[in-house]
């Protein structure tokens, strides 16, 4: 389920921060001090926050995901045909 929260970017020292709602932290099984992965796509002005796990190094980048989506769309018929080939 996607939830939307309106938050302000605040200044913290020389950095910027966004305060996460307590409900997001609780429902995400996060706690203060946990490390999280923040994936951003400035082009689309989006950010994704997820817990850091041992498998985080194996995740794909947003750029690769975009390329894969374009490739799959472009070669959809060929890929389906290849999948049926014994």
N, C-alpha and C positions, 0 to 999 in steps of 0.2 A: 504494500500500500504506500503510495507516495503521499507525503505530508509536506505542506508548504508553511514556512515561517517567514515573517517579515522581520528582519533584524538590521541593525545599523552596523557599519564598519566603524570600529573604535580604534583610537591610537593607544598603543601599548609600547612605551619607549619609542624606539625608532621604527617599530613595526606596526602592522594593522592586525586586528583580530575581530572575529565574530563570535559572540557568545552563543553556545549551543543550548537549546532548551533542555531542561531536566528530563522531559519525557523522551527525547531522542537518546539521551545518555542511558536512561533506564531501559528502554525498549531495545537498544542496541547492545545491551549487556556490557556497557562501558563503565569505567570509573575514573575519577580524577587521577591523573598520572599515567593513564594508559597511552601508548603510542598509537597513532592512527596514520593511515596513508591518505594523503590529499591529492587527488588527481584533478588537474585543471585543464580546461580547453578555453583559452582566452578568446579564440576565434568565435566561440559560441557563448562566451561569458558564463560558463558553467564550472562547477566544482563538485566533486564527489568525495565524501569522507567515509572511510571504512576502517575497521580494526586492522592493525598490523598483525599478520600471522606469519608463520614460518614459510608459507607458500606464496607470500606476497611478491617475491622475486620472480615467480613464474607467471605472473599476470601479464596480459598484453597491454601495450600502450594504446591510448585513444587514437593515435595516428594510424597504428597498425589495424585497429578495429575499423576505422574509416576505410582504409585501403581494402581490407577484406570484404567489407560490405559492397564496395563498388565493384570489385572483382567478381564476387558471387552474383551480383545483379547482371553484370555484363555477360558472364559465361554460364548463366543459369541452365540453359538448355543443354549445353555441352557437358556440364558437370553431372546433370541428371542422366544423360546418355552414358557417360563413363561409369556411373555408379551401377548401372544395369548390366554392364559388360562383364562376363564371367572371367 
